[in-house]
């Protein structure tokens, strides 16, 4: 069990989980709730934010911009914004 906790504390895993959850949420909303489906480009925004985070993490390891929760929040906020903008 402690190995699982160590794994979940990794910033790479946290960002990957946030990106995966956002893709699943967008797919569910696109298929079941929204009047028209979300396109491919808006669906790619959360993984793109994940890639930007990984690039920043590689260059600026101990910088404040590499705080994992900032990027997780950005992924979830972008997901909510995409859903809301497609709902309107």
FENRA-V477957 format. One record per backbone hydrogen bond with DSSP energy under -0.5 kcal/mol. CO is the residue of the C=O (numbers start at 0). NH is the residue of the N-H. E is the energy in kcal/mol with one decimal. If there is no record, write none. Layout:
CO:NH:E  CO:NH:E
This chain:
0:4:-1.7  1:5:-2.2  2:6:-2.2  3:7:-2.4  4:8:-1.1  6:9:-1.1  9:13:-2.2  10:14:-2.2  11:15:-2.1  12:16:-2.7  13:17:-2.2  14:18:-2.5  15:19:-2.5  16:20:-2.7  17:21:-2.2  18:22:-2.0  19:23:-2.2  20:24:-2.6  21:25:-2.5  22:26:-2.3  23:27:-2.4  24:28:-2.7  25:29:-2.6  26:30:-2.2  27:31:-3.0  27:32:-0.6  28:32:-1.2  28:33:-3.1  38:42:-1.1  39:43:-1.0  40:43:-0.8  41:44:-1.0  43:47:-1.6  44:48:-2.3  45:49:-1.8  46:50:-2.1  47:51:-2.2  48:52:-2.3  49:53:-2.2  50:54:-1.9  51:55:-2.4  52:56:-2.8  53:57:-1.8  54:58:-1.4  55:59:-3.4  58:60:-0.5  59:62:-1.0  62:65:-1.2  63:66:-1.6  66:69:-0.8  66:70:-1.1  67:71:-2.3  68:72:-2.2  69:73:-2.0  70:74:-2.2  71:75:-2.3  72:76:-2.8  73:77:-2.4  74:78:-1.9  75:79:-2.4  76:80:-2.6  77:81:-2.4  78:82:-2.2  79:83:-2.6  80:84:-2.7  81:85:-1.7  82:86:-1.3  83:87:-1.5
